[in-house]
Amino acid sequence: MKKTSQYAERVSRLSQLAVVAYAIVASLAMACSSTAAQHEQTTFGIESEIEHPLPLPKQVLNILGKDARVSECAKREGFPEAKATMFVASQIHLRSGEQSDLVVLPKDACLFGANIGPIWVFAKSPGAYQLILKTDALGIEVLTEKSNAYRDIRGTQATANRILSATFKFDGHVYQPAH
């Protein structure tokens, strides 16, 4: 009887250790995924730095080069077309999953207005980027709330005496101002 009792006690301790080990591993996994999400930059401004700049994909540069303001700026700077050095890009996850999208900000002074500049957001689908938001703002914030599976975006502008903001929601194709 004593051997059976000792065996049951050992099995019980091993079970408890297994539960504790599982809890520790699960906590570490959650902390790692939460830490990764926290390190993704979600606030972007024309007067602030991109934390993890990425090279601008050629396809995105081609899309930006068709923007009249960008094309005009390139010509004023003496370039026949838009150059990647005119922009800075950052990865953002607008949807669930591994697919990463891009926020693009201007770097060239000729693209800036008075306390404002163009900000572009591109979604990446298999093999292609699509421009889904262009706004003139001082900055944008990618929110946690979603519309049609994409995170909402708040754009902010500032004048001498007030701050204006607008929330953009994804309509299934592009971002639209929320009413």
N, C-alpha and C positions, 0 to 999 in steps of 0.2 A: 504494500500500500504506500510505503514511504517513497519508493522509486517512482510510482505513478504520480504522486503529488509533486515530486521534484521535476519530473518531466513536464507536467502541466504548467508548473510555475515558469520553467525555462521557455516553453512555447509562448506563454502569456507575455513574458519580457521581450522575446524576439518580435512578437506581434506589435507590442507597444513601440519598440525601436523602429520597426518598419513604418509604422504610422508617423512617427516623429520625423524619420528620414524623408518620407514622402512629402510631409508638410514643409520641410525645409527646402527641398528641391522645387516644389511648386511655388513657394514664396520667392525663391531666387529667380525662377523663370518669369514670374509676373513682374518682379522688380526690374529685370533686364529689359523686358518689352516696354514697360512703362518709362524706363530711363531713355530708351531709344526714341520713343514718341516725344519725350520732353526735349530732346536735343534737336529736333527738327525745328528750324526757324519758322515761325508763323506770322511774324510781324515784319513788314518790309517798308522802307521809306526811302524817298529820293535823297534824303540827307543823312542816311545811316548806312553802315556797312553790311554787306552780305556776309554771313558767318562762314558759309561753306560754298564759295563760288565754283561754278561748273563751266567748262567750255561750252560755248553756244553751238548747238547742233546746226549744221549747214542748212537743213530744211527750215529751221526756225529763222535763221538769218535771211533766207530767201523770202519768207512770209513777211518779215519786218521790212525788208527792202521795198516791198510794194506799198507800204504806208507812205502817203504823200509827205507827211512831216519828216519822216526819216530820210526819204529820198532827197528832199530839199536840203536838209541838214548835211547829208553826205556831199552834195554838190557844193555847198558853201564851204565845206572843209577841204575841198579839192579832190574828193574821191569820186570816181565814176559811179559807184554804187555803195550801199551800206557795208560797213566793215564790222567784224565781230568785236573790235576794240571799242565800239560805240556803246556797248551793252555789257551788263553783268547778269548772270543767270543763277538761279538757285532751285534746287529740287524741293518739291512739296508733294505730299500725298493728299490729294483731294478726295479720293475714293478709298474704300477698303481694299486691302490686298497689297501686292508687291508693286503694282504699276506706279511709277513716279511721274509727276507732271512738273512743269516749270513755271517759275515766276521770273519775268525779265524786267530789269530796270535800266534806264538810260545812264550812261556814263559821260557822254559827250555834252558839253555845256550848251550847244546849240539846240538841244532837245528840251531844255528846261524853260519854264516860264517863271513868273514871280511866285515863288513858294509852291510850285506845282510842276508836275512832269508826267509823261505817259508811263503807265505800268501795264504790262501785258501778262496774261496768264494763258498757258498752253496746256492742253490735255494730250497725253500720249496714248494713242491706240496702237494696236499691232502695226509696227512699221511706219507710223506717221504721227506728226504733231498737228493739232488743230488749235487755232486761236479761238479761245472761248470767252475771253474778257479783255477789253482794252478800256482803260479809264484814265482820266487825268486826275491825279491826286497827289497829296503830300505823302500818303502812305496807304497801305492796305493791311488788314489783319484777316488771316484765315481762321474762321470760327469753327467750333465743334459741331454746331447745328448743321443739319443737312437738308437739301432739297433735291429730289430725284437722284439720290445716292451720292451727290457731290456736296462738299462742305461749303457753307455760305461764306461770303467774303464781305467785309466792311471796308469801304473806302473813306478816307478822311481828307478834307481840304481845310485850310486855315486862311482867314483873311485878317486884316488888322484888328478887327473887333469881334470876330466870332469864329467858332469851329463848326464846320458842316460835315455830316457823315451820311452815307447811304449804304444800305445793305443790298448786296447782289445775291440772287438765288438762281440756281441752275434750272433752266426750263426743259432740259432734255437734250438741248443742242448747244446753247450758249448761256452765259450769265445775263440776267436782266435785273434792273433795279426793282426792289420789292416795293409794293405800294402800301 
